[in-house]
Amino acid sequence: MLKKVVTAFLFMFLLGGALAYAQASKAKLEIVTTLFPTYDFAKQIGKDKVNVSLLLPPGVESHTFELKPADVVRISKADIFIYTGKYMEPWAEDMLKGVSNKNLIVIDASKGIELAGEEGHDEEPEHHGGGKDPHIWVDLGKAQIMVNTIATALTEKDQVNKAFYLKNAKEYNAKLADLDERFKETLSTCKHKTIIYGGHFAFGYFAKRYGLEHVSPYDGFSPNAEPSPKALAELINKLKASGMKYIYYEELLDPKVARVISQETGANLELLHGAHNVSKDELSRGCTFIDIMEDNLKKLRVGLECQ
C-alpha cells in the first residue's frame, strides 16, 4: 500500500513538473526579427524568457532575401516582430497589413534615430536604401538606442518581467558603451583615417562616429548599385596614394570588386563585417554582435595602422 502511495505521489510530482515546464515554455515571448543585430539584442535582453528567431536564414545575404508565405505565417504567430525600418526592409509595412494577429507588437528599431540622407536620391524607399542609410547598428551609440527600443517593447508585452528586461538592457548597453570607448581610443591613434571598402556603403555612421572617412566604389546605399569604372579607378588611385596595405570587403558575398582592387594595388583583402547576418558556422558557434564588432576593431587596428 505504501509503495502504491509513493508511486502515485511520484507520478503526480513528475506530472506537475512537466506541466509547469510546459506552461513556462509556453509563457515565453515569441519574437521574430529581420536582421542579426536585432536578433542578438532581443536575445540579450530577454534571455531565458523569450524565444527569438531570425527571419534571415544563416548564410543568406540580407540584400538578396525574399519574403516567403511561410515567413508571413511565422510573423503572424509571434508576440513581437522587430524590423530595422522602411529603408532597410521596404516590404515590411505592406506585409504587416496582411497579418491577422491584432495582438502582434511591431517594433521599428530605427525609432528615435535620425537617418543620414544621400543627396540626389528619392526619399521614398523604392529599394533598400532609397536615399537614406539604414545601417544604424554599426554606430554603437545608435545600437544602444535600438536596445532601449526593443526593451521597451518587451516590457509592454510582458509587464510581469519588466524589471528583468530593463536590467538586462542596462547591463548590455554598458557592454556596448565600453566597446564604444575602445573604438574611440584605438581609432584616434591610427596612421590612416580612411576605410577603403570594396563592398556596399555600410559603414557611414560608423566612420562618422569615430572620425574616419568611408569610401566605396558603389553609388549609394542600394544593394542594386554597381561600381562604375570611374569610381573603381578613383578608389584604386586613392589606395595607391595612401600607402595603405588593406582593402576591406563585406560578409556573405563574393568580394569580386575588392579582389580587383587588391590585384591592382597589391593590398591585402580583409573582412569588415557589417553584421547584417551571420554564416551557419557563426550561428552554431554562438557568435554575438559584440563578437563581430570586437573582431572588426582588431582588423581596423591592423589595416589603419593604429597604436
N, C-alpha and C positions, 0 to 999 in steps of 0.2 A: 504493500500500500504506500509506504513511504517513498519507495522507488518511483511509483507512478506519479506521486505528487511532485517530486523533484524533477522528473522528466517533463511534466506538464508546465511547471514553473519555468524550466529552462527554455522550453519551446516558446512560451509567451514572452520571455525576456528577449530571445533572439528575434521573434516576430516584431516585437515593439521596436527593437533596434533597427531592423530592416525598414520598417515603416517610417521611423524618424529620419533615417538616412535618405529614403525616397522623397520625403517631404522637404528635407533640407536641400536636396539636389534640385527638386522642382522649384524651390523658392529662389534659386539663383537667377539673377537678371540675365536675360539673353540679349547679347549685344552684337550687332553686325557693323563692321567698319569697312571703309573702302580701301584705305592705304595703310601701310605698315606703321607709320608713326602713330596714328590714332589708335590702331590695334594695340600697340605696345603701351601707350598712355592709359588706355582703358584697363588693360591688364594690371598695370602698376597701381592704379587707383582702386580697382575693385577686388583684386587678389582672389581669394577663395569664395567670394560671394557673387562672382559673375562668371558666365561662360562667354568668351569673346571669340568671334570667328572673323576671319579676314576674307572679304569678297574676292580679292585677287588671289588666284591660286599661286602657290610658291613658284618662283621662277618665271612668272609671266610679267612682262614689262608693262607698266601701268598705261602707257600711251596707246598700246595695241589692244587693251582689254575691251571686250564687247559684252554687254549685259545679256544674260540668258533668262528665259522664263523661270528656270529653277532658282535663279538668284532673287527674282522678284518674290517668289513664294517664301524663300528663306527670310527676306527682309520683312514680309508681311507677318511672319510668326514671331518676330523679335519684339523685345520690350523697348529697345533703343537702337536707332540707326544713326551712325555718325559718318558724315562725309566732310570733305575739306572746303566745299564751297562751289558755286556755279561755274567758276573759272577753271576748276580742276576737274569736276565731274558735271559737264553741261547737261548730261542725260538725267541727272538725279531728280530735278524738280518735276519734269514730265512723268517720270516713272512713279514718283510718290503720289501723283494724282490718281493712279490706279490701285493703290494699296487700300485694302478694305479695313485694315486694323486701325480703328479710330483711337485706340489707346497707345499707339506707337509714338514714342517721343523721338522727334527728328532733330539732330544737332548739326548745325553748320559750324564746324570747328574754326572757321575764319572769322566768326562773330567778334566784333570789337577790335579787329586788326585792319589797319589801313593798307590797302594793297597798292603796290607800286605799279604805275601805268607805263605804257610804251607809246611814245609819240607816233602819230601817223597811223594808228590802228583803231579799228572799230571797237567801241566799248562793249558791244554785245558779244556774249560767249558763243559765237558761231562754231568755234572749235576750241579745243583745250587751249587755254591762254587767253585768246580773244582780246589782246591788248592789255591784260592785267597779269601780273606774275603771281601764280598760285603757290609757289614753293616756299611757304611761310615757315615751315618747321625747321629749316636749316639755320634760321636765326633763333638762337636758344632763348632769347628774350621773348620772342613770339611763341615759341614752343611752350613756355610757362603759361602764357595766356590761354593757349589751347588746352593745357592740362586743367586749368581752373574752370574753363567752359564745360569740359567733359565731367569734372567732379560735380559741378552744379546740377547737371542733368541726372547723374546717378542719385543725388540726394532728393531730387524731385520725384523720382520713380520709387525710391526706397527710403522713406523718411526714418525708418527704424534704425538703419545703419548709417545715418547722416554723419555722425561724428567719426566713424570708421573711414569713410571715403575722404572726408576733409583732412583727416590726419595723414592718410596715405599720400594725398595730393601735395600737402605741405612738405612732407619728407622727400617726395620725388622731385619737387621743384627745387628743394635745397641742393639735390644732386646735380640738377641741370644748371643751377646758379654757380655751383663750384666748377663745373666743366666750362661754363661760360667764362669765368675768370681765368682759367688755364688757357683757353683760346686767346683771350686778350693779352695775357702776359707773354705767351710764346710768340704770337704773330706780330707783336710790336717790335720784336728783335730781329725780324727777317731781313736778309740782304735784298731779296726780291719782294715786290709788293703786288705782283700780278699773278692771278690764277689763269693759266692758259689751258683752256678746257676744250677738248675735241668733241664734246657732246652738246646736247641741247642746253640752252641757257637756264640753268637750275640753281646757281649759287649767287644770284644777285643780292638777296637780302643778307646772306652770309658775308659776302665781301664788304657790303656797306657797314655792317656791324663791327667788323674787325679791321677797318681801314685799309682794305685791299681793293684792287681792280680785278674785275672778272671779264675775260674776253672769250668769245666763242665764235666760230665761223658761221653758226646758224643764225638766221634772221628771226629774232623774236622768240616767244615762248611756246609757239605751237609745235607739236610733235610732227606735223606735216612739213615743217620748214626744212629746206635743204640749203647747204652751204653753197654760195656762188663761187666760181673760180677766183673772182677778185678778192672775196673775203678770205678764202683759203690762202691765197698768195700773200695777203697782208699779214695774216697770222704767222705764216712761215717766216716772213721777214722780221716780224716783231720778236719771235722766239730766237732767231739767229742774233739779232742785235742785242737782246737782253743778256745773253750769256747763260741763260737758264738751261738746265740739263734734263728737265722733266716736262712731259705733256700728259695731262690728266684725261681720263676717259670715264664714261658713265657705266653704271651697273646694268647687267642683263641685256645688253645689246652688243652686237659685233662692233668693235671700235675701229671701223674702217677709215673714218676721217682722221682720227687720232693716229692711226697707223701710217697714213700718208704723210702727215706732218712729222712723225718720228723718223720716217725714212728720208725725208728731205732735209732734216736738221741734225739727225743723229741723237736726238733727245730720247730719254728713256720713257717707256709707257708706264703709267701708274693709275690704278683705280682711285677715283674720288667718288665715294658712294653717296648718292642723293637720297637714299633711304625710302624711295617710293615703295619698293617691295624688296623681298629677300629671296634668295635661292632656296631650294629644297634642303640643301645641306645646312645653310644658315638657320633655317627654321628648326630643323631637327636638333641642332646644337644649342638651341635656346638663345640665339643671338638677339640682343636688345638694341633699341635705338641708341642708347648711350654707348654700347659696344661699337656701333658703326661710327659714331661721331668721334670717339676716342681714337679709333683707327685712322680716321681722316686727319686728326690732329698730328699723329705720328708721320703720316705721309706728307703733309704740308710742311712739317718741320724740316724734313729732308729736302723736298723739292724746292722750297723757297729759301733754303739755307738759313734757318733760324738758329738762335743760340739754344 
